[in-house]
Amino acid sequence: MPRSQPGTSVIVFEPNLCTGCRYCEIACAVWHCGEIDVTRSRIRILFDEGRATERYAAVNCQHCDDALCCAVCPSEALQKDEKTGWVTQNSTKCVGCEMCIVACPLSVPFFDAELKVAQKCDFCLGAPECVKHCSSGALRLCAREEAVQVNARLYLSAKDDR
Amino acid sequence: MSAQSTRIFRFDASGCNGCDIEVLEASALVSLGELGIEIVERPEDANLLIVTGGSNLKSKRELENAYSGMQAPKTVVAVGSCAATMGIFKGGYAMAGPIDTIIPIDLYITGCPPRPQVILAALADVLHLNVEGMAELLRTPQGFRGDPHVDQDKCVGCGACAHVCPADAIEIAGNGSERRVRFMHKDCIFCGSCQDVCPSEAVELRAGRKEWFQAKDASLSEARLSVGACILCGAPYVPGAQLTWALRRIDEKVAVDTADRNALQRSLNVCPRCRRKNIGEVREAKGILASLARRSST
């Protein structure tokens, strides 16, 4: 499986900074679809007031090394770009089998019923709109090496040795 | 109907004329006179109607008139994809068909267009004629695409074939616990797109076609898959075969340790709606990805 070259960056989400404004969803939908249709937004913010802690979460692509979506894609529509580190989807190659949607634990790719293909975050080809429009700094660009540490701190407990 | 009394009237119900040319070709393959078949110029003289095209608003009334004017016993043969389903004209604003919603059809001949040899053989079949050398005429040329066959054991029920099928010939149906993938005979144009995209190589176009049929909902091939339910919401999700396929593919390509693999296997059984709806699930998923990323980076 292809991996990113050193020096690439990814989007990280700090739940304790998020205000739940969901500007990122709107910016994403406008950039990708030309309209405010957040159902087709590539990022999704969850907010649950009922929870004591961890009230916010974001469904956003991690642009993984060893990406599971790329591993299961039968038509090479999902590809890891080693130079930029992005996992992008090619709509002309996608056959709509929904394997990536099943394989990604976050289900970042979603099925576009109109085009009959899967759609996912493409890093806005360089300058992610969600990051640009995040006023609280919950979403930020971060070097991949640092993001590994941040995400391990946020989502893996200390004794979690996996 | 005896062979002596077959009088054919050809009706073009607004097709592209591809099938009409093949019907003409078919009539040139053998001597129709020797078979006791005559092509007539008025529907009133005919007892067999060959219809091509999917019928538009203008030809609909003419078709009804032609059918009602025919002599009994009436036989109607629909030639080509358009006559069966309106083919590429399906959804067109001027269309009034398909033909069987206007007049009853006795036999469908598939293809876009069908081969002339097949038209002749189908006519011989419906008229109970014995045409000399028919088997030789019908033999499919080398490399000719045949019927799609779906392998029940290989199919994962993902539906990619249905998405790419240009003729909408593949029906994904079923109730909650079962998913059926049906290749509909009436629609199929034997293009092979389903074979090209199938992730699990379950579809194969095999030589030797069944090129005419009588029941409109006849399927060429079908697979039945049992669908698993989401472990959180209980709603039907995807066939178990698809999950197995995805996991096997992950095992082949990505080094995953046991703890991550167990977590991944659990997440595969949660439907995407639940995965994207619950904060707990999102955190769990990000944990799996964080763990995989940590492993990749070392």
Interface residues (C-beta under 8 A of the other chain):
Chain A: M1 R3 R44 L46 D48 R51 E54 R55 Y56 A57 A58 V59 Q62 C64 D65 D66 L68 A71 V72 P74 S75 V95 G96 C97 E98 M99 I101 V102 A103 C104 P105 L106 S107 F110 K116 V117 R144 E145 A147 V148 N151 A152 L154 Y155 L156 D160 D161 R162
Chain B: C158 G159 A160 H163 V164 V197 P199 S200 V238 Q242 L243 W245 A246 R249 I250 E252 K253 V254 A255 D257 A259 D260 A263 L264 S267 L268 P272 R275 R276 K277 N278 I279 V282 R283 E284 A285 K286 G287 I288 L289 A290 S291 L292 A293 R294 R295 S296 S297
